[in-house]
């Protein structure tokens, strides 16, 4: 009675011990007061609880030494299923109405707590509602499920529903594993088919890449995997174009689906996606989950590898340099990674080994293709360095053959690269310039001095050297030397006392030049030519005829310089006479042609006949009109005569 229950909790006593104490108290003949009353009250509470829950204790399998008066120890209480709610109600009732903790109640609490813990673990693994649709759920191993099923035999509470859900989860997992074995076999076959189809599709591209690599002069080796990383500060790296193709493509719509174009590839991706989703949806940890993690990594790697292999021009983009190197490195890691052994089912080990061998073989093939692309990338980088050094060099002129060689090599590289575009543009402009100059030289066409200077300046801007450029420059030097000699002979200063043989020599020499100076050449010709009707040299004021381009001395034709400024056009006497003669001759020829040609005679007669016919038709129309007028006048006259006779008749009658 002096036990401090507030500090230490309720006192634990067996009910039989409490009953013995009460019996001893009741046998004492003295009135001992409150202790006796309190003990009888405590026993009365415990006895009432025992009477109420004695059948429940028997159903729980708890041995009770004390049997209440109303209970029958020989009765069988195990026929009815034990509900956990009944235990909870009994324990609550004991906590509320009994002052001490009975050993029977503690045993019931132990059974209740064990059942609660077991059911909580079951609900964690397989809840009543479909929690898979609500989000990620903690996974449990198959051993945990098996242990819970084994432990269920020690649970006396009715756990039919929970045990059923647990067994259903176990059977579902086992069925899923059996189905997964078949799916993994399909995935293995799909990997083999995918590998064969990839080899067939990529064989043509590989031959093209190999032929291109043989044509490119380079000293790169397959082991040079970090060239791009060592060029971050070089001029060539900055000049490599970072623009990417517009895509494009088609297969890059933002989804994670690999750009597989083969039937086997699409089928393989479908199988892998379905397998990974099913593993993710399972709440149980299975050996297949380890395989799923590997396949997820493998599928992600194939997605990136196939996309890059199907778009080989992307490897020339500087932003993809490290991506390609990392992709090769990660592929080699997943191929050479240690495999996790799966030994739950004897068939699993061979199945997983076959699966790993199938995707490792396909991955090795794509790694080889990526290494080829890496080799091409390295050669492209070296070509860019070489082209950059050649194109940007200003120390000496670039031979056209070297530029053509760079142009031929650039055909193997993407046109989106800045250095490739620059090389192609310069080569195109240079070849066009050389072609135009070569055509002029071959045809013997003369080039005016001003145009030749423009062409030579264009060649200097291109900074190239070739036989055509040298020929043009030599022709320019020859023409400039010729002009210097013309200037020295004094033709421009009207010094007419120039030796005729010197002028003739200069004229004949000019005719052999590729580059011509027509102004100086015309001045030389004028020195030897006669003008005007007097046929004397060019001297003083002269006026040119707009009809025959002949020049006349103003004094010879009677025109001063002031008079010539008053009119815009001058025609000489010879051209005027010739024009009058041609006009009169044309008139006479027309008359003769008209009266001597049968065609013109027929035409003239036809014209006369038409004019006569028009006159006859006009006269006939006049006759018809006159006859009509005559008939009209006769009708009017007859009408007037009738009116007059009627008037005379009426007058006579009136007079009578």
DRENKEZA-583253 format. One line per field, with one value per residue (C-alpha): residue number from 1; residue in three letters; x, y, z. Coordinates in Angstrom, 1 decimal. Example, Ala and Ser with C-alpha at 12.3 -4.5 7.8 and 13.67 -1.06 7.14 Angstrom:
BEGIN
n	1;2
res	ALA;SER
x	12.3;13.7
y	-4.5;-1.1
z	7.8;7.1
//
This chain:
BEGIN
n	1;2;3;4;5;6;7;8;9;10;11;12;13;14;15;16;17;18;19;20;21;22;23;24;25;26;27;28;29;30;31;32;33;34;35;36;37;38;39;40;41;42;43;44;45;46;47;48;49;50;51;52;53;54;55;56;57;58;59;60;61;62;63;64;65;66;67;68;69;70;71;72;73;74;75;76;77;78;79;80;81;82;83;84;85;86;87;88;89;90;91;92;93;94;95;96;97;98;99;100;101;102;103;104;105;106;107;108;109;110;111;112;113;114;115;116;117;118;119;120;121;122;123;124;125;126;127;128;129;130;131;132;133;134;135;136;137;138;139;140;141;142;143;144;145;146;147;148;149;150;151;152;153;154;155;156;157;158;159;160;161;162;163;164;165;166;167;168;169;170;171;172;173;174;175;176;177;178;179;180;181;182;183;184;185;186;187;188;189;190;191;192;193;194;195;196;197;198;199;200;201;202;203;204;205;206;207;208;209;210;211;212;213;214;215;216;217;218;219;220;221;222;223;224;225;226;227;228;229;230;231;232;233;234;235;236;237;238;239;240;241;242;243;244;245;246;247;248;249;250;251;252;253;254;255;256;257;258;259;260;261;262;263;264;265;266;267;268;269;270;271;272;273;274;275;276;277;278;279;280;281;282;283;284;285;286;287;288;289;290;291;292;293;294;295;296;297;298;299;300;301;302;303;304;305;306;307;308;309;310;311;312;313;314;315;316;317;318;319;320;321;322;323;324;325;326;327;328;329;330;331;332;333;334;335;336;337;338;339;340;341;342;343;344;345;346;347;348;349;350;351;352;353;354;355;356;357;358;359;360;361;362;363;364;365;366;367;368;369;370;371;372;373;374;375;376;377;378;379;380;381;382;383;384;385;386;387;388;389;390;391;392;393;394;395;396;397;398;399;400;401;402;403;404;405;406;407;408;409;410;411;412;413;414;415;416;417;418;419;420;421;422;423;424;425;426;427;428;429;430;431;432;433;434;435;436;437;438;439;440;441;442;443;444;445;446;447;448;449;450;451;452;453;454;455;456;457;458;459;460;461;462;463;464;465;466;467;468;469;470;471;472;473;474;475;476;477;478;479;480;481;482;483;484;485;486;487;488;489;490;491;492;493;494;495;496;497;498;499;500;501;502;503;504;505;506;507;508;509;510;511;512;513;514;515;516;517;518;519;520;521;522;523;524;525;526;527;528;529;530;531;532;533;534;535;536;537;538;539;540;541;542;543;544;545;546;547;548;549;550;551;552;553;554;555;556;557;558;559;560;561;562;563;564;565;566;567;568;569;570;571;572;573;574;575;576;577;578;579;580;581;582;583;584;585;586;587;588;589;590;591;592;593;594;595;596;597;598;599;600;601;602;603;604;605;606;607;608;609;610;611;612;613;614;615;616;617;618;619;620;621;622;623;624;625;626;627;628;629;630;631;632;633;634;635;636;637;638;639;640;641;642;643;644;645;646;647;648;649;650;651;652;653;654;655;656
res	UNK;UNK;UNK;UNK;UNK;UNK;UNK;UNK;UNK;UNK;UNK;UNK;UNK;UNK;UNK;UNK;UNK;UNK;UNK;UNK;UNK;UNK;UNK;UNK;UNK;UNK;UNK;UNK;UNK;UNK;UNK;UNK;UNK;UNK;UNK;UNK;UNK;UNK;UNK;UNK;UNK;UNK;UNK;UNK;UNK;UNK;UNK;UNK;UNK;UNK;UNK;UNK;UNK;UNK;UNK;UNK;UNK;UNK;UNK;UNK;UNK;UNK;UNK;UNK;UNK;UNK;UNK;UNK;UNK;UNK;UNK;UNK;UNK;UNK;UNK;UNK;UNK;UNK;UNK;UNK;UNK;UNK;UNK;UNK;UNK;UNK;UNK;UNK;UNK;UNK;UNK;UNK;UNK;UNK;UNK;UNK;UNK;UNK;UNK;UNK;UNK;UNK;UNK;UNK;UNK;UNK;UNK;UNK;UNK;UNK;UNK;UNK;UNK;UNK;UNK;UNK;UNK;UNK;UNK;UNK;UNK;UNK;UNK;UNK;UNK;UNK;UNK;UNK;UNK;UNK;UNK;UNK;UNK;UNK;UNK;UNK;UNK;UNK;UNK;UNK;UNK;UNK;UNK;UNK;UNK;UNK;UNK;UNK;UNK;UNK;UNK;UNK;UNK;UNK;UNK;UNK;UNK;UNK;UNK;UNK;UNK;UNK;UNK;UNK;UNK;UNK;UNK;UNK;UNK;UNK;UNK;UNK;UNK;UNK;UNK;UNK;UNK;UNK;UNK;UNK;UNK;UNK;UNK;UNK;UNK;UNK;UNK;UNK;UNK;UNK;UNK;UNK;UNK;UNK;UNK;UNK;UNK;UNK;UNK;UNK;UNK;UNK;UNK;UNK;UNK;UNK;UNK;UNK;UNK;UNK;UNK;UNK;UNK;UNK;UNK;UNK;UNK;UNK;UNK;UNK;UNK;UNK;UNK;UNK;UNK;UNK;UNK;UNK;UNK;UNK;UNK;UNK;UNK;UNK;UNK;UNK;UNK;UNK;UNK;UNK;UNK;UNK;UNK;UNK;UNK;UNK;UNK;UNK;UNK;UNK;UNK;UNK;UNK;UNK;UNK;UNK;UNK;UNK;UNK;UNK;UNK;UNK;UNK;UNK;UNK;UNK;UNK;UNK;UNK;UNK;UNK;UNK;UNK;UNK;UNK;UNK;UNK;UNK;UNK;UNK;UNK;UNK;UNK;UNK;UNK;UNK;UNK;UNK;UNK;UNK;UNK;UNK;UNK;UNK;UNK;UNK;UNK;UNK;UNK;UNK;UNK;UNK;UNK;UNK;UNK;UNK;UNK;UNK;UNK;UNK;UNK;UNK;UNK;UNK;UNK;UNK;UNK;UNK;UNK;UNK;UNK;UNK;UNK;UNK;UNK;UNK;UNK;UNK;UNK;UNK;UNK;UNK;UNK;UNK;UNK;UNK;UNK;UNK;UNK;UNK;UNK;UNK;UNK;UNK;UNK;UNK;UNK;UNK;UNK;UNK;UNK;UNK;UNK;UNK;UNK;UNK;UNK;UNK;UNK;UNK;UNK;UNK;UNK;UNK;UNK;UNK;UNK;UNK;UNK;UNK;UNK;UNK;UNK;UNK;UNK;UNK;UNK;UNK;UNK;UNK;UNK;UNK;UNK;UNK;UNK;UNK;UNK;UNK;UNK;UNK;UNK;UNK;UNK;UNK;UNK;UNK;UNK;UNK;UNK;UNK;UNK;UNK;UNK;UNK;UNK;UNK;UNK;UNK;UNK;UNK;UNK;UNK;UNK;UNK;UNK;UNK;UNK;UNK;UNK;UNK;UNK;UNK;UNK;UNK;UNK;UNK;UNK;UNK;UNK;UNK;UNK;UNK;UNK;UNK;UNK;UNK;UNK;UNK;UNK;UNK;UNK;UNK;UNK;UNK;UNK;UNK;UNK;UNK;UNK;UNK;UNK;UNK;UNK;UNK;UNK;UNK;UNK;UNK;UNK;UNK;UNK;UNK;UNK;UNK;UNK;UNK;UNK;UNK;UNK;UNK;UNK;UNK;UNK;UNK;UNK;UNK;UNK;UNK;UNK;UNK;UNK;UNK;UNK;UNK;UNK;UNK;UNK;UNK;UNK;UNK;UNK;UNK;UNK;UNK;UNK;UNK;UNK;UNK;UNK;UNK;UNK;UNK;UNK;UNK;UNK;UNK;UNK;UNK;UNK;UNK;UNK;UNK;UNK;UNK;UNK;UNK;UNK;UNK;UNK;UNK;UNK;UNK;UNK;UNK;UNK;UNK;UNK;UNK;UNK;UNK;UNK;UNK;UNK;UNK;UNK;UNK;UNK;UNK;UNK;UNK;UNK;UNK;UNK;UNK;UNK;UNK;UNK;UNK;UNK;UNK;UNK;UNK;UNK;UNK;UNK;UNK;UNK;UNK;UNK;UNK;UNK;UNK;UNK;UNK;UNK;UNK;UNK;UNK;UNK;UNK;UNK;UNK;UNK;UNK;UNK;UNK;UNK;UNK;UNK;UNK;UNK;UNK;UNK;UNK;UNK;UNK;UNK;UNK;UNK;UNK;UNK;UNK;UNK;UNK;UNK;UNK;UNK;UNK;UNK;UNK;UNK;UNK;UNK;UNK;UNK;UNK;UNK;UNK;UNK;UNK;UNK;UNK;UNK;UNK;UNK;UNK;UNK;UNK;UNK;UNK;UNK;UNK;UNK;UNK;UNK;UNK;UNK;UNK;UNK;UNK;UNK;UNK;UNK;UNK;UNK;UNK;UNK;UNK;UNK;UNK;UNK;UNK;UNK;UNK;UNK;UNK;UNK;UNK;UNK;UNK;UNK;UNK;UNK;UNK;UNK;UNK
x	0.0;3.0;4.3;4.9;3.1;3.6;7.4;7.8;4.7;2.1;3.1;3.3;1.5;0.0;-3.7;-3.3;-0.9;-3.5;-6.2;-4.0;-3.4;-7.1;-7.9;-5.3;-6.7;-10.2;-9.1;-7.7;-10.4;-9.3;-10.4;-7.2;-8.9;-7.9;-5.3;-8.0;-10.5;-8.0;-6.7;-10.3;-11.0;-7.9;-8.7;-12.3;-11.2;-8.8;-11.4;-14.0;-11.5;-10.6;-14.2;-14.7;-11.6;-10.9;-12.1;-9.8;-6.8;-7.6;-7.8;-4.4;-3.0;-2.1;-2.1;-4.2;-3.6;-6.4;-9.8;-12.7;-15.8;-18.0;-15.5;-15.2;-11.6;-12.5;-14.3;-12.6;-12.3;-10.0;-12.7;-13.2;-10.5;-8.7;-8.9;-6.2;-8.9;-10.1;-6.6;-6.4;-9.8;-8.8;-5.5;-7.1;-9.7;-7.0;-5.0;-8.1;-9.8;-7.1;-4.7;-1.9;-0.3;-1.4;1.0;-1.8;-2.2;1.5;1.6;-1.4;0.5;3.5;1.3;-0.4;2.9;4.4;1.3;1.4;5.1;4.6;1.5;3.4;6.3;3.8;2.0;5.4;6.1;2.6;0.1;-3.6;-3.8;-1.7;1.0;3.0;1.0;1.6;5.4;8.6;8.3;11.0;12.0;12.5;14.3;12.8;14.4;12.4;9.2;10.1;11.0;7.7;5.8;7.7;7.1;3.4;3.1;4.0;1.3;-1.9;-3.9;-6.0;-3.6;-5.3;-5.5;-2.0;-0.6;-2.5;-1.1;2.4;2.1;0.6;3.6;5.9;4.2;3.9;7.6;8.5;6.2;7.8;11.3;10.3;8.9;12.0;14.2;12.4;12.7;16.4;16.8;14.9;17.2;20.3;19.0;18.0;21.5;23.0;20.6;21.3;25.0;24.7;22.5;24.8;27.7;25.8;24.7;28.1;30.2;29.8;30.4;33.5;34.9;34.3;36.0;39.0;39.4;39.2;41.8;44.2;44.0;44.8;48.5;48.9;51.1;48.3;48.0;45.0;46.5;46.3;43.1;43.7;44.8;41.7;42.3;45.8;44.6;42.4;44.5;45.7;44.6;43.4;41.0;39.5;39.1;37.2;33.7;31.4;28.2;26.2;23.9;20.3;19.0;17.9;17.8;15.3;16.1;17.0;13.6;14.5;13.5;15.9;15.0;18.2;18.5;18.3;17.4;17.5;14.5;16.5;17.6;14.0;12.9;15.9;15.1;11.5;12.5;15.1;12.6;9.9;12.3;13.6;10.1;9.1;12.1;11.4;7.7;8.7;8.7;11.0;14.7;15.7;19.0;17.5;17.7;21.5;21.2;18.7;21.2;23.8;21.5;20.3;23.9;24.5;21.4;22.3;25.8;24.4;22.0;24.9;27.2;24.7;23.6;27.3;28.1;25.0;26.1;29.8;30.1;29.3;32.7;34.4;32.5;34.9;32.1;31.9;35.7;35.6;32.2;33.7;36.7;34.5;32.1;35.0;36.4;33.0;32.3;35.6;34.8;31.4;32.8;35.7;33.8;33.6;30.4;28.2;27.4;23.7;23.4;19.8;18.7;21.2;20.2;20.7;24.5;24.7;21.8;23.5;26.8;25.3;23.6;26.7;28.7;26.1;26.0;29.7;30.3;28.0;29.6;33.1;32.0;30.7;33.8;35.9;33.7;34.1;37.9;37.8;35.8;38.3;41.1;39.4;38.8;42.5;43.4;40.9;42.6;46.0;44.7;43.2;46.6;48.3;45.6;45.7;49.4;49.3;46.3;47.2;50.8;51.8;55.6;55.4;52.8;50.9;51.4;48.1;48.9;49.2;45.8;44.2;45.6;44.0;40.7;40.8;41.4;38.7;36.1;36.3;35.4;32.1;31.4;30.2;33.8;35.1;38.6;37.1;34.9;37.8;40.0;37.2;36.4;40.0;40.6;37.4;38.3;41.9;41.0;38.4;41.0;43.6;41.1;40.0;43.7;44.6;41.6;42.7;46.2;45.2;42.7;45.3;42.7;44.2;43.8;43.6;46.2;43.6;41.9;45.3;46.2;42.9;43.5;47.0;45.8;43.2;46.0;48.0;45.1;44.7;48.4;49.0;51.6;51.2;52.5;49.4;50.2;53.8;52.8;50.4;53.0;55.6;53.1;52.4;56.1;56.6;53.7;55.0;58.5;57.0;55.0;58.2;59.9;56.9;57.1;60.8;60.2;58.1;54.9;52.7;54.5;53.6;57.3;56.6;60.2;60.1;61.9;59.4;61.3;61.2;57.4;56.9;59.0;57.0;53.7;54.8;56.0;52.7;50.8;52.6;51.7;49.1;48.4;47.7;47.9;45.5;45.8;49.6;49.1;46.6;49.0;51.7;49.4;48.4;52.1;52.2;48.6;47.3;44.0;41.5;41.0;44.6;45.9;48.3;49.2;47.1;47.8;46.0;42.2;40.5;36.9;35.7;32.9;30.2;29.5;32.9;35.1;37.5;39.2;39.4;41.5;39.2;40.8;40.3;36.5;36.0;35.0;36.5;36.7;34.1;31.7;32.2;31.1;27.7;26.5;26.6;27.0;29.1;28.8;31.5;30.9;31.7;29.2;26.5;27.0;27.0;23.8;22.0;23.2;22.0;18.6;18.1;19.3;16.8;14.0;15.0;15.4;11.9;10.4;12.2;11.3;7.7;7.3;9.6;8.7;5.8;5.0;4.9;2.9;0.3;0.1;-0.3;-3.1;-4.8;-4.7;-6.2;-8.9;-9.8;-10.1;-12.3;-14.5;-14.9;-16.0;-18.5;-20.0;-20.3;-22.1;-24.5;-25.3;-26.0;-28.4;-30.3;-30.6;-31.9;-34.5;-35.7;-36.0;-37.9;-40.4;-40.9;-41.4;-44.0;-46.0;-46.0;-47.1;-50.0;-51.1;-51.1;-53.0;-55.7;-56.1;-56.4;-59.1;-61.2;-60.9;-62.1;-65.0;-66.2;-65.9;-68.0;-70.6;-70.7;-71.2;-74.0
y	0.0;2.3;1.7;5.0;4.3;7.9;7.6;3.9;3.0;0.4;-2.4;-5.8;-8.6;-11.9;-12.1;-15.3;-13.4;-10.6;-13.2;-14.8;-11.5;-10.7;-14.1;-13.6;-10.2;-11.5;-14.3;-11.8;-11.3;-7.8;-4.7;-3.4;-0.5;1.1;-1.5;-4.2;-2.0;-0.9;-4.4;-5.7;-2.9;-3.6;-7.3;-6.5;-4.5;-7.2;-9.9;-8.0;-7.6;-11.3;-12.3;-10.2;-11.1;-14.7;-16.2;-13.7;-14.8;-18.4;-17.6;-15.9;-19.1;-17.4;-19.8;-18.4;-20.0;-17.9;-18.8;-16.5;-18.0;-17.6;-19.2;-22.8;-23.9;-26.9;-24.9;-24.5;-20.8;-21.2;-21.7;-18.0;-15.9;-13.4;-9.8;-7.3;-4.8;-7.1;-7.1;-3.4;-3.0;-5.4;-3.7;-0.3;-1.5;-2.9;0.3;2.4;0.2;-1.9;-0.2;-2.8;-4.4;-8.0;-10.5;-11.7;-8.2;-7.9;-11.1;-9.9;-6.6;-8.6;-10.5;-7.3;-5.4;-8.3;-8.5;-4.7;-4.7;-7.5;-5.9;-2.6;-4.3;-6.0;-2.7;-1.1;-3.7;-4.2;-1.5;-2.0;0.8;0.8;3.1;2.4;5.0;7.7;7.8;6.1;3.5;2.0;-1.4;-4.6;-7.8;-11.2;-12.4;-9.9;-11.1;-14.8;-14.0;-12.2;-15.2;-17.5;-15.2;-15.2;-18.7;-17.2;-14.5;-15.6;-12.6;-13.0;-11.8;-13.5;-10.2;-9.1;-12.6;-12.9;-9.6;-10.7;-14.0;-12.3;-10.0;-12.9;-14.9;-11.7;-11.1;-14.7;-14.6;-11.3;-12.8;-15.8;-13.4;-11.3;-14.3;-14.6;-10.8;-10.9;-13.7;-11.5;-8.6;-10.7;-11.8;-8.2;-7.0;-9.6;-8.5;-4.9;-5.5;-7.2;-4.5;-1.8;-3.5;-3.7;-0.1;1.3;-0.8;1.6;4.6;3.0;2.4;6.0;7.2;4.9;6.1;9.7;9.1;7.5;10.6;13.0;13.7;13.4;11.9;11.3;8.0;6.3;6.9;10.7;11.0;14.3;16.6;18.8;19.3;20.6;23.2;25.4;28.4;27.9;30.0;26.9;26.0;29.4;29.3;25.9;26.8;26.3;26.5;23.3;22.1;23.1;20.0;18.9;16.3;15.0;12.5;15.3;16.5;16.7;13.1;10.4;8.0;6.8;7.8;4.2;3.8;0.0;-2.2;-4.1;-0.9;0.2;-3.2;-3.4;0.1;-1.0;-4.1;-2.2;0.6;-2.0;-4.0;-0.9;0.4;-3.0;-3.1;0.5;-0.5;-3.5;-2.9;-5.8;-5.9;-8.6;-9.7;-8.4;-4.8;-5.0;-6.1;-3.2;-0.7;-2.0;-2.0;1.5;2.7;0.7;2.1;5.7;5.1;3.6;6.5;9.0;6.8;6.0;9.7;10.7;7.9;8.7;12.4;12.2;15.8;16.7;15.4;18.3;20.7;21.9;21.6;17.9;17.2;16.3;14.6;12.2;11.5;10.9;8.7;6.5;6.4;5.6;2.9;1.2;1.4;-0.3;-3.0;-3.7;-3.3;-6.2;-8.1;-8.8;-12.5;-13.5;-16.8;-16.9;-19.2;-21.5;-20.3;-16.6;-16.7;-18.0;-15.8;-12.6;-13.6;-14.1;-10.8;-9.0;-10.6;-9.5;-5.9;-5.8;-7.0;-4.3;-1.7;-2.7;-2.3;1.2;2.0;1.1;3.4;6.2;5.7;6.1;9.3;10.4;9.7;11.8;14.5;14.6;14.7;17.5;19.5;18.9;20.0;23.1;24.0;23.5;25.4;28.2;28.6;28.6;30.8;33.4;33.6;36.9;36.3;35.0;34.3;31.1;28.7;27.9;24.2;24.2;26.0;23.4;20.7;22.2;22.6;18.9;17.9;20.2;18.1;15.5;18.0;19.8;23.0;24.6;24.9;28.5;27.5;25.2;28.0;30.4;27.9;27.1;30.8;31.8;28.8;29.5;33.2;32.3;29.6;31.9;34.6;32.2;30.7;34.2;35.2;31.9;32.2;35.7;34.5;31.5;33.5;36.3;38.9;42.3;43.8;47.6;48.9;50.0;46.6;44.9;46.9;46.0;42.3;42.5;44.2;41.4;38.8;40.7;40.7;36.9;36.7;33.8;33.0;31.0;31.2;33.3;35.8;36.0;36.5;39.3;41.1;40.7;42.1;45.1;45.8;45.6;48.1;50.5;50.4;51.0;54.0;55.4;55.3;56.9;59.7;60.2;60.5;63.6;62.7;64.2;67.6;67.8;67.5;66.3;66.0;62.4;59.9;57.9;54.6;55.1;55.6;52.7;50.5;51.6;50.9;47.4;46.6;47.7;45.3;42.3;43.4;41.5;44.8;47.7;51.5;52.8;56.5;56.5;54.1;56.5;59.4;57.5;56.6;60.2;61.1;59.0;59.6;62.5;64.3;66.7;67.2;68.5;65.2;66.9;65.9;66.8;70.4;73.4;73.5;70.5;69.4;65.8;64.6;62.7;60.7;59.4;60.2;62.1;65.1;68.4;71.6;74.4;76.7;74.1;73.8;77.4;76.9;78.6;77.2;79.8;78.7;75.0;75.6;76.8;73.5;69.9;68.0;68.4;66.5;67.0;67.8;64.3;62.8;65.4;64.6;60.9;61.2;63.2;60.7;57.8;59.4;60.2;56.8;55.2;57.2;56.3;52.7;52.6;54.1;51.6;48.7;49.7;49.8;47.0;44.4;42.1;42.1;45.9;46.1;43.6;45.7;48.9;47.5;46.1;49.5;51.1;48.4;49.0;52.8;52.3;49.8;52.3;55.0;52.7;51.6;55.3;56.2;53.2;54.4;57.9;56.5;54.4;57.4;59.6;57.0;56.9;60.6;60.7;58.2;60.1;63.4;61.7;60.4;63.9;65.4;63.0;63.7;67.4;67.0;64.9;67.6;70.3;68.4;67.9;71.6;72.6;70.1;71.5;75.1;74.2;72.7;75.6;78.0;75.9
z	0.0;0.6;-3.0;-4.8;-8.1;-9.4;-9.3;-10.1;-12.0;-11.0;-8.7;-10.5;-8.7;-9.8;-9.1;-7.1;-4.8;-4.4;-3.6;-0.9;0.8;0.8;2.3;5.0;5.8;6.0;8.4;10.9;13.7;14.4;12.5;11.0;9.2;5.9;4.8;4.8;3.0;0.3;-0.3;-0.6;-3.1;-5.2;-5.3;-6.2;-9.2;-10.3;-9.8;-11.8;-14.6;-14.5;-14.6;-17.7;-19.6;-18.4;-21.7;-23.6;-21.5;-22.2;-26.0;-25.7;-24.2;-20.9;-18.0;-15.1;-11.6;-10.2;-11.7;-11.1;-9.5;-12.6;-15.0;-16.2;-16.6;-18.6;-21.3;-24.8;-25.7;-28.7;-31.3;-31.8;-33.6;-31.4;-32.5;-31.6;-30.8;-28.0;-26.5;-26.8;-25.0;-22.2;-21.7;-21.6;-19.1;-16.9;-17.0;-16.1;-13.5;-11.8;-9.4;-9.9;-12.9;-13.0;-14.4;-16.7;-18.0;-18.6;-20.6;-22.6;-23.2;-24.4;-26.9;-28.0;-28.5;-30.4;-32.7;-33.1;-34.1;-36.6;-38.2;-38.4;-40.2;-42.6;-43.3;-44.0;-46.6;-48.0;-47.0;-47.4;-50.1;-53.3;-52.1;-55.3;-57.1;-54.5;-54.7;-53.7;-51.0;-48.9;-50.2;-48.2;-48.9;-49.6;-46.4;-44.3;-45.9;-45.3;-41.6;-41.1;-42.6;-40.2;-37.3;-38.0;-36.5;-33.1;-33.3;-31.6;-32.8;-35.9;-38.7;-41.7;-43.7;-43.1;-43.6;-46.9;-48.1;-47.1;-48.9;-51.9;-52.0;-51.7;-54.5;-56.7;-56.3;-57.1;-60.2;-61.2;-60.8;-63.0;-65.6;-65.3;-66.1;-69.4;-70.0;-69.4;-71.9;-74.4;-73.6;-74.1;-77.5;-78.3;-77.4;-79.8;-82.6;-81.9;-82.1;-85.5;-86.9;-85.6;-87.3;-90.6;-90.4;-89.3;-91.6;-94.6;-92.4;-90.9;-94.4;-95.3;-92.1;-92.7;-96.3;-95.1;-92.4;-94.9;-97.1;-94.4;-93.5;-89.8;-87.1;-84.5;-82.8;-81.2;-77.8;-78.1;-76.2;-74.5;-77.3;-76.9;-73.2;-73.8;-76.3;-74.2;-74.7;-78.3;-81.3;-83.1;-80.3;-80.4;-84.1;-84.0;-84.6;-81.6;-83.6;-83.8;-86.5;-86.3;-86.1;-86.3;-85.9;-85.4;-82.8;-80.3;-79.3;-75.6;-74.7;-73.2;-76.0;-77.8;-81.5;-82.5;-86.2;-86.2;-85.5;-83.0;-81.3;-80.8;-79.6;-77.2;-75.7;-75.2;-73.4;-71.2;-70.4;-69.4;-67.3;-65.5;-64.8;-63.4;-61.1;-59.9;-59.3;-57.1;-53.3;-52.7;-53.1;-55.5;-57.2;-60.4;-59.0;-59.2;-62.8;-63.4;-62.0;-64.4;-67.3;-66.5;-66.6;-69.8;-71.5;-70.6;-72.1;-75.3;-75.6;-75.6;-77.7;-80.4;-80.6;-81.1;-83.5;-85.6;-85.7;-86.4;-87.3;-83.7;-82.6;-84.3;-82.0;-79.3;-76.7;-77.4;-77.1;-73.4;-73.8;-76.3;-74.1;-71.0;-73.0;-74.1;-70.5;-69.0;-71.6;-70.8;-67.1;-67.4;-69.7;-67.3;-64.1;-61.6;-62.0;-59.0;-58.6;-58.5;-56.8;-55.4;-58.3;-59.9;-63.4;-62.5;-62.7;-66.2;-67.3;-65.9;-67.3;-70.8;-70.5;-69.5;-72.3;-74.8;-73.9;-73.3;-76.8;-78.2;-76.0;-77.2;-80.8;-80.1;-78.1;-81.2;-83.2;-80.7;-80.7;-84.5;-84.1;-81.5;-83.9;-86.6;-84.0;-83.2;-86.9;-87.3;-84.5;-86.1;-89.5;-87.9;-86.4;-89.7;-91.7;-89.1;-89.4;-93.2;-93.7;-91.1;-92.1;-93.7;-93.9;-97.5;-100.1;-100.1;-103.1;-104.8;-104.7;-100.9;-100.7;-103.0;-100.9;-97.8;-99.7;-100.6;-97.0;-95.7;-97.6;-94.8;-92.1;-91.3;-93.1;-89.8;-88.5;-88.7;-89.9;-92.6;-93.8;-93.9;-95.8;-98.3;-98.9;-99.4;-101.7;-103.7;-104.2;-105.0;-107.5;-109.1;-109.5;-110.9;-113.3;-114.6;-115.2;-116.8;-119.2;-120.2;-120.8;-122.8;-125.1;-125.6;-124.5;-123.8;-120.3;-119.8;-117.5;-114.8;-114.8;-114.6;-111.6;-109.9;-110.7;-109.3;-106.1;-105.7;-106.0;-103.4;-101.0;-101.5;-100.7;-103.1;-105.6;-108.9;-112.5;-113.5;-110.8;-111.9;-115.5;-114.6;-112.6;-115.4;-117.9;-115.6;-115.2;-119.0;-119.7;-117.0;-118.6;-122.0;-120.6;-119.2;-122.6;-124.2;-121.7;-122.4;-126.2;-125.5;-127.4;-124.6;-124.9;-128.7;-129.6;-133.1;-134.0;-132.8;-134.9;-136.9;-136.4;-132.6;-132.7;-135.0;-132.6;-129.6;-131.4;-132.6;-129.1;-127.5;-129.8;-128.1;-124.5;-122.4;-120.5;-122.7;-122.2;-124.9;-124.2;-124.8;-127.7;-129.4;-128.9;-130.7;-133.6;-133.9;-134.5;-137.6;-138.9;-141.1;-140.4;-142.1;-145.8;-145.9;-144.5;-142.1;-138.6;-135.5;-134.7;-133.1;-132.7;-134.3;-134.4;-134.7;-137.0;-135.2;-138.3;-139.3;-136.2;-138.5;-137.1;-139.0;-138.5;-137.6;-140.2;-143.0;-142.4;-141.5;-137.8;-134.9;-131.3;-130.2;-132.9;-132.1;-128.5;-129.7;-131.1;-129.7;-132.9;-136.0;-139.3;-141.9;-145.6;-146.7;-144.2;-145.2;-148.9;-148.3;-146.3;-149.1;-151.6;-149.6;-149.1;-152.8;-153.8;-151.4;-153.0;-156.6;-155.6;-154.1;-157.3;-159.5;-157.3;-157.3;-161.1;-162.0;-159.4;-160.1;-156.4;-156.3;-159.6;-158.2;-155.0;-156.9;-159.2;-156.1;-154.6;-157.7;-157.9;-154.3;-154.8;-157.9;-156.1;-153.2;-155.7;-157.5;-154.1;-153.1;-156.4;-156.0;-152.5;-153.8;-156.5;-154.0;-151.7;-154.7;-155.6;-152.1;-151.9;-155.3;-154.0;-150.8;-152.7;-155.1;-152.1;-150.6;-153.9;-154.3;-150.8;-151.5;-154.8;-153.0;-150.3;-153.0;-155.0;-151.8;-151.0;-154.5;-154.3;-151.0;-152.3;-155.3;-153.1;-150.8;-153.7;-155.1
//
